Amino acid sequence: MKSQALLLDCIAGDRKGLTLIELMVALLLTMVLMAAVYTTYQVQRTTSDVQHEVSSVQQDLRAVLDIMAWDIRQAGCDPTLQSTAGLVITQTGPTSISFSMDLNEDGDTADTDPAEQVSYTLDGTKLQRNNIAANVVTTLTSNATTLGFTYYDADNNVIMPTGTGGTSLTTAEANSVRFVDIHIQVRSDRIDPDTHDYIRRSMTKRIKMRNLGI
């Protein structure tokens, strides 16, 4: 009981408290700490947003290439040997590709489902797949900045288009194509706050034209 009474007397007698300077110093330290915490949070959030954009761009790029690769591998598919399936020379060149195939084995390439006449082009930043017979255009991505094609013969020699001033293949050149490289560059939706520019990713994929030259 005596020790408790002595403790209460000590607490009651300590009426000094905090001075104004001590309070201001405490507030200043608190503000510095909060500023450091907020800055760390902002850096982490910015980094996370950038990584999300990078992941999204790469995912879009791979998805587009997979779709195009599947289509282009079918170019020239002609099981009945009665159709005129193959590359469309007037619409196939360094920046676009057009082809036909007989997917349902009915002897023609006029069907729309599945699409038997397909072209890929870049309209501004829209990479588009055109179901030609149905006149249906599908935008695969709205953030493409580059679409290019390089054609090779059976010996892996580059085929340089000479038709229409170098914008399309000639018949002889189209008949020699056995491989094609697809070159695509895609940018992010938003600008990177660090570089003040879009995040860009490029990819090239080689496709074997397995139905051509058979």
FIMAR-656294 format. One record per residue: residue number from 1; x, y negated, z negated of N, C-alpha, C in turn. Coordinates in steps of 0.02 Angstrom, whole numbers, plus 50000, padded with zeros to 5 digits. Example, Ala and Ser with C-alpha at 12.3 -4.5 7.8 and 13.67 -1.06 7.14 Angstrom:
2
@nr=1&nX=50660&nY=50284&nZ=49610&caX=50615&caY=50225&caZ=49610&cX=50660&cY=50165&cZ=49610
@nr=2&nX=50642&nY=50112&nZ=49646&caX=50684&caY=50053&caZ=49643&cX=50645&cY=49998&cZ=49606
//
This chain:
214
@nr=1&nX=50042&nY=50061&nZ=50000&caX=50000&caY=50000&caZ=50000&cX=50043&cY=49938&cZ=50000
@nr=2&nX=50098&nY=49939&nZ=49963&caX=50141&caY=49880&caZ=49961&cX=50173&cY=49867&cZ=50029
@nr=3&nX=50193&nY=49923&nZ=50064&caX=50225&caY=49914&caZ=50130&cX=50176&cY=49885&cZ=50180
@nr=4&nX=50112&nY=49905&nZ=50178&caX=50061&caY=49879&caZ=50223&cX=50048&cY=49805&cZ=50210
@nr=5&nX=50047&nY=49787&nZ=50146&caX=50035&caY=49717&caZ=50128&cX=50093&cY=49674&cZ=50152
@nr=6&nX=50154&nY=49702&nZ=50146&caX=50213&caY=49665&caZ=50168&cX=50213&cY=49654&cZ=50244
@nr=7&nX=50191&nY=49706&nZ=50282&caX=50187&caY=49701&caZ=50355&cX=50136&cY=49649&cZ=50376
@nr=8&nX=50079&nY=49648&nZ=50343&caX=50027&caY=49599&caZ=50359&cX=50050&cY=49529&cZ=50344
@nr=9&nX=50088&nY=49520&nZ=50291&caX=50115&caY=49454&caZ=50274&cX=50163&cY=49431&cZ=50327
@nr=10&nX=50204&nY=49477&nZ=50356&caX=50253&caY=49459&caZ=50407&cX=50217&cY=49437&cZ=50471
@nr=11&nX=50164&nY=49475&nZ=50489&caX=50127&caY=49458&caZ=50550&cX=50092&cY=49392&cZ=50543
@nr=12&nX=50062&nY=49382&nZ=50485&caX=50026&caY=49319&caZ=50473&cX=50073&cY=49259&cZ=50471
@nr=13&nX=50135&nY=49271&nZ=50450&caX=50182&caY=49215&caZ=50444&cX=50216&cY=49198&cZ=50510
@nr=14&nX=50211&nY=49244&nZ=50561&caX=50244&caY=49231&caZ=50625&cX=50195&cY=49195&cZ=50671
@nr=15&nX=50194&nY=49130&nZ=50669&caX=50148&caY=49089&caZ=50708&cX=50184&cY=49051&cZ=50764
@nr=16&nX=50245&nY=49071&nZ=50780&caX=50284&caY=49034&caZ=50829&cX=50256&cY=49041&cZ=50899
@nr=17&nX=50240&nY=49104&nZ=50925&caX=50213&caY=49115&caZ=50991&cX=50264&cY=49101&cZ=51046
@nr=18&nX=50239&nY=49087&nZ=51108&caX=50281&caY=49072&caZ=51166&cX=50283&cY=48997&cZ=51178
@nr=19&nX=50342&nY=48974&nZ=51196&caX=50348&caY=48904&caZ=51215&cX=50326&cY=48896&cZ=51288
@nr=20&nX=50315&nY=48835&nZ=51310&caX=50294&caY=48821&caZ=51378&cX=50347&cY=48845&cZ=51428
@nr=21&nX=50410&nY=48834&nZ=51412&caX=50464&caY=48855&caZ=51456&cX=50465&cY=48931&cZ=51463
@nr=22&nX=50456&nY=48966&nZ=51408&caX=50456&caY=49040&caZ=51410&cX=50397&cY=49065&cZ=51452
@nr=23&nX=50339&nY=49031&nZ=51446&caX=50281&caY=49051&caZ=51485&cX=50293&cY=49040&cZ=51560
@nr=24&nX=50325&nY=48983&nZ=51576&caX=50339&caY=48968&caZ=51647&cX=50389&cY=49017&cZ=51676
@nr=25&nX=50439&nY=49035&nZ=51636&caX=50488&caY=49084&caZ=51659&cX=50454&cY=49152&cZ=51671
@nr=26&nX=50410&nY=49171&nZ=51626&caX=50374&caY=49235&caZ=51633&cX=50331&cY=49234&cZ=51696
@nr=27&nX=50296&nY=49177&nZ=51708&caX=50255&caY=49171&caZ=51768&cX=50297&cY=49174&cZ=51831
@nr=28&nX=50356&nY=49140&nZ=51830&caX=50400&caY=49140&caZ=51887&cX=50425&cY=49210&cZ=51904
@nr=29&nX=50445&nY=49247&nZ=51852&caX=50469&caY=49315&caZ=51863&cX=50413&cY=49360&cZ=51891
@nr=30&nX=50352&nY=49349&nZ=51866&caX=50294&caY=49387&caZ=51891&cX=50282&cY=49373&cZ=51965
@nr=31&nX=50286&nY=49308&nZ=51983&caX=50276&caY=49289&caZ=52053&cX=50330&cY=49318&cZ=52099
@nr=32&nX=50392&nY=49317&nZ=52076&caX=50447&caY=49347&caZ=52115&cX=50435&cY=49421&cZ=52125
@nr=33&nX=50414&nY=49454&nZ=52071&caX=50401&caY=49526&caZ=52076&cX=50344&cY=49541&cZ=52124
@nr=34&nX=50290&nY=49502&nZ=52120&caX=50233&caY=49513&caZ=52164&cX=50252&cY=49499&cZ=52236
@nr=35&nX=50293&nY=49447&nZ=52247&caX=50315&caY=49432&caZ=52315&cX=50356&cY=49489&cZ=52344
@nr=36&nX=50400&nY=49519&nZ=52304&caX=50440&caY=49575&caZ=52326&cX=50396&cY=49635&cZ=52343
@nr=37&nX=50347&nY=49647&nZ=52300&caX=50301&caY=49703&caZ=52313&cX=50262&cY=49692&cZ=52377
@nr=38&nX=50237&nY=49630&nZ=52387&caX=50198&caY=49614&caZ=52448&cX=50240&cY=49620&cZ=52511
@nr=39&nX=50302&nY=49595&nZ=52507&caX=50347&caY=49599&caZ=52565&cX=50361&cY=49672&cZ=52583
@nr=40&nX=50374&nY=49713&nZ=52533&caX=50386&caY=49784&caZ=52545&cX=50325&cY=49817&cZ=52577
@nr=41&nX=50266&nY=49799&nZ=52552&caX=50204&caY=49826&caZ=52580&cX=50196&cY=49807&cZ=52653
@nr=42&nX=50209&nY=49742&nZ=52669&caX=50202&caY=49719&caZ=52737&cX=50251&cY=49754&cZ=52784
@nr=43&nX=50312&nY=49763&nZ=52761&caX=50362&caY=49798&caZ=52802&cX=50340&cY=49869&cZ=52816
@nr=44&nX=50318&nY=49903&nZ=52764&caX=50295&caY=49972&caZ=52771&cX=50235&cY=49977&cZ=52817
@nr=45&nX=50189&nY=49929&nZ=52811&caX=50130&caY=49930&caZ=52854&cX=50148&cY=49917&cZ=52927
@nr=46&nX=50192&nY=49868&nZ=52939&caX=50213&caY=49854&caZ=53007&cX=50248&cY=49914&cZ=53038
@nr=47&nX=50292&nY=49946&nZ=53000&caX=50327&caY=50005&caZ=53025&cX=50278&cY=50061&cZ=53041
@nr=48&nX=50229&nY=50069&nZ=52997&caX=50178&caY=50121&caZ=53009&cX=50138&cY=50107&cZ=53071
@nr=49&nX=50119&nY=50043&nZ=53081&caX=50080&caY=50024&caZ=53141&cX=50120&cY=50036&cZ=53204
@nr=50&nX=50184&nY=50019&nZ=53203&caX=50227&caY=50028&caZ=53261&cX=50234&cY=50103&cZ=53277
@nr=51&nX=50244&nY=50144&nZ=53227&caX=50250&caY=50215&caZ=53237&cX=50185&cY=50245&cZ=53265
@nr=52&nX=50130&nY=50218&nZ=53241&caX=50065&caY=50241&caZ=53267&cX=50058&cY=50223&cZ=53341
@nr=53&nX=50079&nY=50163&nZ=53360&caX=50075&caY=50142&caZ=53430&cX=50121&cY=50186&cZ=53473
@nr=54&nX=50181&nY=50199&nZ=53449&caX=50228&caY=50242&caZ=53486&cX=50198&cY=50311&cZ=53497
@nr=55&nX=50169&nY=50339&nZ=53443&caX=50139&caY=50405&caZ=53448&cX=50081&cY=50406&cZ=53497
@nr=56&nX=50040&nY=50353&nZ=53495&caX=49982&caY=50348&caZ=53540&cX=50004&cY=50343&cZ=53613
@nr=57&nX=50056&nY=50302&nZ=53625&caX=50081&caY=50294&caZ=53694&cX=50108&cY=50360&cZ=53721
@nr=58&nX=50148&nY=50395&nZ=53680&caX=50177&caY=50458&caZ=53702&cX=50123&cY=50511&cZ=53713
@nr=59&nX=50072&nY=50511&nZ=53671&caX=50018&caY=50559&caZ=53678&cX=49979&cY=50546&cZ=53743
@nr=60&nX=49964&nY=50483&nZ=53756&caX=49929&caY=50465&caZ=53818&cX=49970&cY=50485&cZ=53879
@nr=61&nX=50035&nY=50472&nZ=53875&caX=50079&caY=50487&caZ=53932&cX=50080&cY=50561&cZ=53947
@nr=62&nX=50086&nY=50602&nZ=53896&caX=50088&caY=50674&caZ=53906&cX=50021&cY=50700&cZ=53933
@nr=63&nX=49966&nY=50673&nZ=53906&caX=49899&caY=50696&caZ=53928&cX=49888&cY=50679&cZ=54002
@nr=64&nX=49907&nY=50619&nZ=54023&caX=49899&caY=50599&caZ=54092&cX=49941&cY=50643&cZ=54138
@nr=65&nX=50004&nY=50655&nZ=54119&caX=50048&caY=50697&caZ=54160&cX=50021&cY=50768&cZ=54165
@nr=66&nX=49993&nY=50795&nZ=54112&caX=49966&caY=50863&caZ=54114&cX=49908&cY=50868&cZ=54163
@nr=67&nX=49864&nY=50817&nZ=54161&caX=49806&caY=50817&caZ=54206&cX=49830&cY=50813&cZ=54279
@nr=68&nX=49876&nY=50767&nZ=54293&caX=49901&caY=50759&caZ=54360&cX=49938&cY=50821&cZ=54384
@nr=69&nX=49977&nY=50851&nZ=54340&caX=50016&caY=50910&caZ=54359&cX=49970&cY=50967&cZ=54379
@nr=70&nX=49917&nY=50977&nZ=54341&caX=49870&caY=51032&caZ=54357&cX=49839&cY=51021&cZ=54425
@nr=71&nX=49818&nY=50960&nZ=54439&caX=49787&caY=50944&caZ=54503&cX=49836&cY=50954&cZ=54561
@nr=72&nX=49895&nY=50924&nZ=54554&caX=49943&caY=50924&caZ=54609&cX=49967&cY=50995&cZ=54625
@nr=73&nX=49971&nY=51038&nZ=54575&caX=49991&caY=51108&caZ=54589&cX=49941&cY=51143&cZ=54634
@nr=74&nX=49878&nY=51120&nZ=54634&caX=49826&caY=51151&caZ=54675&cX=49827&cY=51126&cZ=54747
@nr=75&nX=49864&nY=51072&nZ=54760&caX=49864&caY=51042&caZ=54828&cX=49882&cY=51094&cZ=54880
@nr=76&nX=49840&nY=51098&nZ=54932&caX=49853&caY=51146&caZ=54985&cX=49825&cY=51215&cZ=54972
@nr=77&nX=49790&nY=51224&nZ=54917&caX=49760&caY=51290&caZ=54902&cX=49710&cY=51307&cZ=54958
@nr=78&nX=49721&nY=51363&nZ=54991&caX=49681&caY=51381&caZ=55050&cX=49676&cY=51457&cZ=55055
@nr=79&nX=49638&nY=51488&nZ=55009&caX=49636&caY=51562&caZ=55007&cX=49609&cY=51593&cZ=55072
@nr=80&nX=49563&nY=51559&nZ=55106&caX=49533&caY=51588&caZ=55166&cX=49573&cY=51572&cZ=55229
@nr=81&nX=49621&nY=51526&nZ=55223&caX=49662&caY=51503&caZ=55280&cX=49618&cY=51473&cZ=55335
@nr=82&nX=49560&nY=51446&nZ=55315&caX=49514&caY=51416&caZ=55363&cX=49508&cY=51340&cZ=55354
@nr=83&nX=49531&nY=51314&nZ=55298&caX=49524&caY=51242&caZ=55285&cX=49587&cY=51205&cZ=55308
@nr=84&nX=49587&nY=51140&nZ=55300&caX=49645&caY=51099&caZ=55317&cX=49677&cY=51071&cZ=55254
@nr=85&nX=49677&nY=51111&nZ=55202&caX=49702&caY=51088&caZ=55137&cX=49776&cY=51069&cZ=55141
@nr=86&nX=49793&nY=51017&nZ=55102&caX=49863&caY=50995&caZ=55100&cX=49867&cY=50922&cZ=55081
@nr=87&nX=49925&nY=50891&nZ=55092&caX=49934&caY=50821&caZ=55078&cX=49900&cY=50778&cZ=55131
@nr=88&nX=49870&nY=50723&nZ=55109&caX=49839&caY=50676&caZ=55156&cX=49892&cY=50624&cZ=55172
@nr=89&nX=49921&nY=50627&nZ=55232&caX=49981&caY=50588&caZ=55247&cX=49971&cY=50513&cZ=55242
@nr=90&nX=49913&nY=50488&nZ=55262&caX=49903&caY=50415&caZ=55262&cX=49896&cY=50386&cZ=55193
@nr=91&nX=49885&nY=50429&nZ=55143&caX=49875&caY=50405&caZ=55074&cX=49926&cY=50434&cZ=55025
@nr=92&nX=49979&nY=50462&nZ=55052&caX=50031&caY=50492&caZ=55009&cX=50098&cY=50459&cZ=55023
@nr=93&nX=50126&nY=50428&nZ=54971&caX=50188&caY=50392&caZ=54979&cX=50222&cY=50380&cZ=54912
@nr=94&nX=50263&nY=50329&nZ=54907&caX=50301&caY=50316&caZ=54846&cX=50258&cY=50296&cZ=54786
@nr=95&nX=50199&nY=50268&nZ=54797&caX=50159&caY=50243&caZ=54741&cX=50090&cY=50275&cZ=54735
@nr=96&nX=50075&nY=50322&nZ=54778&caX=50010&caY=50356&caZ=54775&cX=50016&cY=50425&cZ=54806
@nr=97&nX=49968&nY=50467&nZ=54788&caX=49968&caY=50535&caZ=54817&cX=49896&cY=50555&cZ=54827
@nr=98&nX=49883&nY=50589&nZ=54883&caX=49816&caY=50612&caZ=54899&cX=49822&cY=50681&cZ=54930
@nr=99&nX=49777&nY=50725&nZ=54911&caX=49782&caY=50795&caZ=54935&cX=49713&cY=50828&cZ=54933
@nr=100&nX=49709&nY=50885&nZ=54965&caX=49647&caY=50924&caZ=54966&cX=49662&cY=50997&cZ=54951
@nr=101&nX=49610&nY=51033&nZ=54931&caX=49618&caY=51104&caZ=54914&cX=49549&cY=51138&cZ=54918
@nr=102&nX=49550&nY=51201&nZ=54931&caX=49489&caY=51241&caZ=54934&cX=49484&cY=51283&cZ=54871
@nr=103&nX=49458&nY=51254&nZ=54818&caX=49458&caY=51287&caZ=54753&cX=49404&cY=51341&cZ=54746
@nr=104&nX=49348&nY=51333&nZ=54782&caX=49295&caY=51383&caZ=54776&cX=49295&cY=51434&cZ=54834
@nr=105&nX=49348&nY=51431&nZ=54875&caX=49360&caY=51481&caZ=54927&cX=49302&cY=51487&cZ=54976
@nr=106&nX=49275&nY=51430&nZ=54997&caX=49219&caY=51432&caZ=55044&cX=49240&cY=51409&cZ=55114
@nr=107&nX=49306&nY=51399&nZ=55124&caX=49331&caY=51383&caZ=55190&cX=49332&cY=51310&cZ=55207
@nr=108&nX=49315&nY=51266&nZ=55159&caX=49320&caY=51194&caZ=55172&cX=49345&cY=51158&cZ=55109
@nr=109&nX=49357&nY=51094&nZ=55115&caX=49381&caY=51054&caZ=55058&cX=49334&cY=50995&cZ=55045
@nr=110&nX=49269&nY=51008&nZ=55054&caX=49220&caY=50954&caZ=55049&cX=49182&cY=50954&cZ=54983
@nr=111&nX=49196&nY=51001&nZ=54939&caX=49157&caY=51006&caZ=54877&cX=49180&cY=50954&cZ=54826
@nr=112&nX=49132&nY=50935&nZ=54783&caX=49145&caY=50882&caZ=54733&cX=49151&cY=50908&cZ=54663
@nr=113&nX=49129&nY=50970&nZ=54649&caX=49133&caY=50997&caZ=54582&cX=49149&cY=51072&cZ=54585
@nr=114&nX=49211&nY=51091&nZ=54577&caX=49269&caY=51048&caZ=54561&cX=49290&cY=51006&cZ=54621
@nr=115&nX=49323&nY=50950&nZ=54607&caX=49343&caY=50904&caZ=54660&cX=49396&cY=50937&cZ=54704
@nr=116&nX=49383&nY=50938&nZ=54769&caX=49430&caY=50969&caZ=54816&cX=49468&cY=50917&cZ=54857
@nr=117&nX=49452&nY=50854&nZ=54848&caX=49490&caY=50799&caZ=54879&cX=49505&cY=50748&cZ=54824
@nr=118&nX=49568&nY=50742&nZ=54808&caX=49588&caY=50701&caZ=54750&cX=49645&cY=50654&cZ=54770
@nr=119&nX=49643&nY=50594&nZ=54741&caX=49700&caY=50548&caZ=54749&cX=49715&cY=50516&cZ=54682
@nr=120&nX=49778&nY=50497&nZ=54673&caX=49799&caY=50461&caZ=54613&cX=49831&cY=50395&cZ=54635
@nr=121&nX=49807&nY=50341&nZ=54606&caX=49832&caY=50274&caZ=54623&cX=49836&cY=50232&cZ=54560
@nr=122&nX=49871&nY=50176&nZ=54565&caX=49877&caY=50128&caZ=54510&cX=49844&cY=50063&cZ=54532
@nr=123&nX=49792&nY=50043&nZ=54496&caX=49756&caY=49981&caZ=54510&cX=49769&cY=49933&cZ=54453
@nr=124&nX=49818&nY=49889&nZ=54462&caX=49839&caY=49846&caZ=54405&cX=49874&cY=49888&cZ=54354
@nr=125&nX=49843&nY=49897&nZ=54296&caX=49870&caY=49941&caZ=54244&cX=49825&cY=50002&cZ=54235
@nr=126&nX=49778&nY=50013&nZ=54280&caX=49733&caY=50070&caZ=54276&cX=49758&cY=50126&cZ=54320
@nr=127&nX=49776&nY=50182&nZ=54289&caX=49795&caY=50241&caZ=54327&cX=49732&cY=50280&cZ=54341
@nr=128&nX=49715&nY=50286&nZ=54405&caX=49649&caY=50313&caZ=54423&cX=49653&cY=50378&cZ=54462
@nr=129&nX=49607&nY=50422&nZ=54446&caX=49597&caY=50485&caZ=54483&cX=49533&cY=50477&cZ=54523
@nr=130&nX=49538&nY=50485&nZ=54588&caX=49481&caY=50476&caZ=54632&cX=49458&cY=50543&cZ=54660
@nr=131&nX=49396&nY=50562&nZ=54642&caX=49364&caY=50619&caZ=54673&cX=49335&cY=50593&cZ=54738
@nr=132&nX=49373&nY=50601&nZ=54792&caX=49359&caY=50566&caZ=54855&cX=49291&cY=50585&cZ=54884
@nr=133&nX=49276&nY=50649&nZ=54888&caX=49214&caY=50671&caZ=54919&cX=49153&cY=50645&cZ=54881
@nr=134&nX=49158&nY=50641&nZ=54815&caX=49103&caY=50616&caZ=54775&cX=49106&cY=50540&cZ=54764
@nr=135&nX=49162&nY=50510&nZ=54785&caX=49173&caY=50438&caZ=54775&cX=49167&cY=50419&cZ=54701
@nr=136&nX=49198&nY=50460&nZ=54659&caX=49197&caY=50449&caZ=54587&cX=49268&cY=50435&cZ=54563
@nr=137&nX=49277&nY=50377&nZ=54533&caX=49344&caY=50357&caZ=54509&cX=49345&cY=50361&cZ=54433
@nr=138&nX=49395&nY=50396&nZ=54407&caX=49404&caY=50404&caZ=54335&cX=49470&cY=50371&cZ=54315
@nr=139&nX=49467&nY=50327&nZ=54265&caX=49527&caY=50294&caZ=54240&cX=49557&cY=50338&cZ=54185
@nr=140&nX=49617&nY=50363&nZ=54197&caX=49651&caY=50406&caZ=54148&cX=49682&cY=50366&cZ=54092
@nr=141&nX=49708&nY=50307&nZ=54109&caX=49735&caY=50261&caZ=54058&cX=49733&cY=50191&cZ=54087
@nr=142&nX=49721&nY=50143&nZ=54042&caX=49719&caY=50072&caZ=54063&cX=49783&cY=50036&cZ=54047
@nr=143&nX=49834&nY=50073&nZ=54025&caX=49897&caY=50042&caZ=54004&cX=49957&cY=50065&cZ=54044
@nr=144&nX=49946&nY=50089&nZ=54105&caX=50002&caY=50111&caZ=54146&cX=50034&cY=50051&cZ=54181
@nr=145&nX=50099&nY=50047&nZ=54180&caX=50134&caY=49992&caZ=54214&cX=50173&cY=50016&cZ=54275
@nr=146&nX=50185&nY=50081&nZ=54280&caX=50222&caY=50108&caZ=54338&cX=50193&cY=50176&cZ=54356
@nr=147&nX=50184&nY=50187&nZ=54421&caX=50165&caY=50253&caZ=54447&cX=50205&cY=50263&cZ=54511
@nr=148&nX=50246&nY=50315&nZ=54512&caX=50287&caY=50328&caZ=54571&cX=50294&cY=50402&cZ=54585
@nr=149&nX=50308&nY=50418&nZ=54649&caX=50316&caY=50487&caZ=54669&cX=50379&cY=50494&cZ=54713
@nr=150&nX=50416&nY=50547&nZ=54700&caX=50474&caY=50564&caZ=54741&cX=50464&cY=50634&cZ=54767
@nr=151&nX=50473&nY=50643&nZ=54832&caX=50459&caY=50706&caZ=54865&cX=50524&cY=50742&cZ=54885
@nr=152&nX=50522&nY=50808&nZ=54880&caX=50582&caY=50849&caZ=54895&cX=50562&cY=50906&cZ=54941
@nr=153&nX=50611&nY=50927&nZ=54982&caX=50600&caY=50986&caZ=55023&cX=50623&cY=51049&cZ=54986
@nr=154&nX=50623&nY=51106&nZ=55021&caX=50640&caY=51170&caZ=54989&cX=50712&cY=51172&cZ=54963
@nr=155&nX=50756&nY=51130&nZ=54991&caX=50826&caY=51127&caZ=54969&cX=50839&cY=51071&cZ=54920
@nr=156&nX=50786&nY=51043&nZ=54892&caX=50790&caY=50988&caZ=54844&cX=50819&cY=50924&cZ=54873
@nr=157&nX=50813&nY=50916&nZ=54938&caX=50832&caY=50853&caZ=54969&cX=50774&cY=50804&cZ=54965
@nr=158&nX=50789&nY=50742&nZ=54949&caX=50737&caY=50691&caZ=54944&cX=50708&cY=50676&cZ=55013
@nr=159&nX=50642&nY=50674&nZ=55016&caX=50608&caY=50656&caZ=55078&cX=50586&cY=50583&cZ=55072
@nr=160&nX=50616&nY=50540&nZ=55112&caX=50599&caY=50469&caZ=55111&cX=50542&cY=50456&cZ=55160
@nr=161&nX=50484&nY=50432&nZ=55136&caX=50428&caY=50419&caZ=55180&cX=50445&cY=50367&cZ=55233
@nr=162&nX=50429&nY=50381&nZ=55295&caX=50443&caY=50334&caZ=55350&cX=50379&cY=50313&cZ=55386
@nr=163&nX=50322&nY=50340&nZ=55366&caX=50260&caY=50322&caZ=55398&cX=50234&cY=50255&cZ=55373
@nr=164&nX=50203&nY=50216&nZ=55417&caX=50173&caY=50152&caZ=55400&cX=50223&cY=50108&cZ=55363
@nr=165&nX=50281&nY=50100&nZ=55391&caX=50330&caY=50055&caZ=55361&cX=50359&cY=50081&cZ=55295
@nr=166&nX=50360&nY=50146&nZ=55286&caX=50388&caY=50175&caZ=55225&cX=50339&cY=50182&cZ=55168
@nr=167&nX=50274&nY=50170&nZ=55181&caX=50224&caY=50174&caZ=55127&cX=50189&cY=50241&cZ=55125
@nr=168&nX=50200&nY=50284&nZ=55175&caX=50167&caY=50349&caZ=55176&cX=50210&cY=50400&cZ=55212
@nr=169&nX=50194&nY=50464&nZ=55202&caX=50230&caY=50518&caZ=55235&cX=50204&cY=50527&cZ=55306
@nr=170&nX=50248&nY=50549&nZ=55349&caX=50226&caY=50571&caZ=55415&cX=50203&cY=50644&cZ=55410
@nr=171&nX=50174&nY=50669&nZ=55463&caX=50151&caY=50739&caZ=55463&cX=50209&cY=50787&cZ=55452
@nr=172&nX=50264&nY=50775&nZ=55486&caX=50323&caY=50819&caZ=55479&cX=50350&cY=50816&cZ=55408
@nr=173&nX=50352&nY=50756&nZ=55379&caX=50377&caY=50748&caZ=55310&cX=50331&cY=50784&cZ=55261
@nr=174&nX=50266&nY=50776&nZ=55270&caX=50219&caY=50808&caZ=55225&cX=50224&cY=50884&cZ=55229
@nr=175&nX=50236&nY=50910&nZ=55288&caX=50243&caY=50983&caZ=55296&cX=50306&cY=51010&cZ=55264
@nr=176&nX=50354&nY=50965&nZ=55251&caX=50417&caY=50987&caZ=55221&cX=50417&cY=50983&cZ=55144
@nr=177&nX=50367&nY=50952&nZ=55115&caX=50365&caY=50942&caZ=55042&cX=50355&cY=51008&cZ=55006
@nr=178&nX=50398&nY=51019&nZ=54956&caX=50392&caY=51079&caZ=54914&cX=50391&cY=51061&cZ=54839
@nr=179&nX=50419&nY=51003&nZ=54823&caX=50419&caY=50979&caZ=54754&cX=50401&cY=50905&cZ=54754
@nr=180&nX=50375&nY=50882&nZ=54698&caX=50363&caY=50810&caZ=54690&cX=50376&cY=50791&cZ=54617
@nr=181&nX=50411&nY=50735&nZ=54608&caX=50422&caY=50707&caZ=54542&cX=50370&cY=50652&cZ=54530
@nr=182&nX=50337&nY=50655&nZ=54472&caX=50291&caY=50602&caZ=54453&cX=50326&cY=50557&cZ=54402
@nr=183&nX=50327&nY=50492&nZ=54415&caX=50358&caY=50444&caZ=54369&cX=50302&cY=50399&cZ=54342
@nr=184&nX=50296&nY=50397&nZ=54276&caX=50244&caY=50355&caZ=54245&cX=50275&cY=50316&cZ=54187
@nr=185&nX=50256&nY=50253&nZ=54183&caX=50272&caY=50213&caZ=54123&cX=50207&cY=50186&cZ=54095
@nr=186&nX=50200&nY=50192&nZ=54028&caX=50139&caY=50170&caZ=53993&cX=50160&cY=50124&cZ=53937
@nr=187&nX=50120&nY=50073&nZ=53925&caX=50134&caY=50026&caZ=53870&cX=50081&cY=50033&cZ=53815
@nr=188&nX=50096&nY=50005&nZ=53758&caX=50051&caY=50007&caZ=53701&cX=49993&cY=49958&cZ=53709
@nr=189&nX=49942&nY=49966&nZ=53668&caX=49885&caY=49920&caZ=53668&cX=49905&cY=49852&cZ=53641
@nr=190&nX=49946&nY=49853&nZ=53588&caX=49964&caY=49791&caZ=53553&cX=50038&cY=49776&cZ=53559
@nr=191&nX=50055&nY=49713&nZ=53549&caX=50125&caY=49691&caZ=53553&cX=50161&cY=49707&cZ=53488
@nr=192&nX=50222&nY=49730&nZ=53495&caX=50265&caY=49745&caZ=53438&cX=50284&cY=49680&cZ=53403
@nr=193&nX=50267&nY=49670&nZ=53339&caX=50283&caY=49607&caZ=53305&cX=50357&cY=49594&cZ=53298
@nr=194&nX=50399&nY=49645&nZ=53303&caX=50471&caY=49635&caZ=53296&cX=50502&cY=49612&cZ=53362
@nr=195&nX=50481&nY=49641&nZ=53417&caX=50510&caY=49624&caZ=53482&cX=50467&cY=49574&cZ=53521
@nr=196&nX=50406&nY=49563&nZ=53497&caX=50359&caY=49518&caZ=53532&cX=50346&cY=49541&cZ=53604
@nr=197&nX=50347&nY=49606&nZ=53614&caX=50333&caY=49635&caZ=53679&cX=50297&cY=49701&cZ=53668
@nr=198&nX=50267&nY=49727&nZ=53722&caX=50234&caY=49792&caZ=53716&cX=50285&cY=49848&cZ=53708
@nr=199&nX=50264&nY=49901&nZ=53674&caX=50304&caY=49961&caZ=53670&cX=50294&cY=50001&cZ=53734
@nr=200&nX=50347&nY=50019&nZ=53768&caX=50342&caY=50054&caZ=53831&cX=50378&cY=50122&cZ=53828
@nr=201&nX=50347&nY=50171&nZ=53859&caX=50377&caY=50237&caZ=53863&cX=50369&cY=50263&cZ=53934
@nr=202&nX=50422&nY=50295&nZ=53959&caX=50421&caY=50322&caZ=54027&cX=50433&cY=50398&cZ=54025
@nr=203&nX=50408&nY=50431&nZ=54076&caX=50419&caY=50503&caZ=54081&cX=50416&cY=50524&cZ=54154
@nr=204&nX=50456&nY=50574&nZ=54171&caX=50457&caY=50602&caZ=54238&cX=50445&cY=50677&cZ=54233
@nr=205&nX=50403&nY=50702&nZ=54278&caX=50388&caY=50774&caZ=54278&cX=50391&cY=50800&cZ=54349
@nr=206&nX=50426&nY=50855&nZ=54360&caX=50432&caY=50885&caZ=54426&cX=50379&cY=50940&cZ=54434
@nr=207&nX=50344&nY=50937&nZ=54490&caX=50292&caY=50986&caZ=54504&cX=50311&cY=51026&cZ=54566
@nr=208&nX=50306&nY=51092&nZ=54561&caX=50317&caY=51134&caZ=54620&cX=50252&cY=51140&cZ=54658
@nr=209&nX=50254&nY=51121&nZ=54722&caX=50195&caY=51125&caZ=54765&cX=50189&cY=51196&cZ=54791
@nr=210&nX=50163&nY=51239&nZ=54749&caX=50165&caY=51311&caZ=54762&cX=50120&cY=51334&cZ=54819
@nr=211&nX=50073&nY=51291&nZ=54841&caX=50028&caY=51311&caZ=54894&cX=50047&cY=51281&cZ=54962
@nr=212&nX=50102&nY=51243&nZ=54964&caX=50124&caY=51214&caZ=55026&cX=50179&cY=51257&cZ=55058
@nr=213&nX=50178&nY=51261&nZ=55123&caX=50229&caY=51299&caZ=55158&cX=50219&cY=51374&cZ=55157
@nr=214&nX=50158&nY=51395&nZ=55139&caX=50145&caY=51468&caZ=55137&cX=50128&cY=51493&cZ=55207
//
